């Protein structure tokens, strides 16, 4: 049984990463991994069932001025956020903690 987590099949040709069915215990790590692997200037659109405010705070704390976070849709059951990588990262990234803040 393959228990590895891959982000490859979560981002379609439309650049949407649908994480609505992903358990919170792994969701943040998968989203961050996808962003870390992006080339500078590229983006993906995060599709979630709630506004990922704790994740935005995590991005801001770990990678200030390295990303943009643009809400495209902010509805009760659907949130779409365009996350763009602005510059290369200079520090090595360690273990990424994950939490959906009670969601």
N, C-alpha and C positions, 0 to 999 in steps of 0.2 A: 504494500500500500504506500503510495506517495503522499507524504505529509508535508512536503515543502510548499511554501507559499510563493506563487508566481504572480507578477503584475502584468506579464505579457498579454495574457488573454483577457484582462479586465479593461484594457483601453482599446476601443474600436477605431476604425478608420476616421470616425467623426471626432476623435480625440476625447471621447467621454469615458470616464472611469466610473462605472456604476458600482458603488459599494453598499448599496441599501441592504443586501442580503448577507454581507460579511459580518461575522461576530466582532463586537467591539474589542475583544481581546487581541485581535490581529489587525484590525482596520487601520489604525493610525500608522503602524509600522509599514503596511503595504502602501499607503498613500505617500508617506515620506520617501520610501524606497523608489517609487515611481518618479517623484520630483527630483531626487538626487541623481537619477540616471538620465534626466533630461539634458539635452545640449543647452547651452546658454542661449536665451532668446526664445526657446520653445515653451510650450504650455500644454496642459491638459485641462479638461473640465471635469471637476469632481461632482458626481451626482449622488446625493445623500438624502435620507429621510428627515434630517434635522440640520440646523445650522451648526457647523463644526467649530464653534467658538473656541473650545479648549485647544483644538489643533492649530488654529490661527495664532493663538498665544504661544504655543510651542514653537511654531515657525519663527515668530518674532523674537523669541528669546534665544533660539539657537542660531538663526541665520538672518540677523537684522540687515535690512537694505539689500537682500539677495533675492527677493521675490515680490511679485504683486499678487494681490488677493482681490478679485473682482466678482461680486455677486451678480449673476446673470438672471437667476430666478430665486426668489425667497418666498416660498409658499408654505403652508402648514405641513404638507407631506412630501414636498419636493424642493430641494435646495440645489442649485447649480452654481459652483464657484470656479471661475477660471483662475488657475494658479500658474504663473509664469516664472521661470528662472531668469534672473537678471544678470548674474555674474557667477564666475567660477568660485567654488568653495576652496578655501586655503587650508582649512583644518581637517584632519581625519575625523570622520564621524563614527562614534562608538555605537553601542547598543541604543536602540530607540525605544523609549517607553511608550506604551499605548494606553489611552483611556478616552472614552467618549463622554466623560463627565456625567455618568448616570443614565446615558441613553442606551 
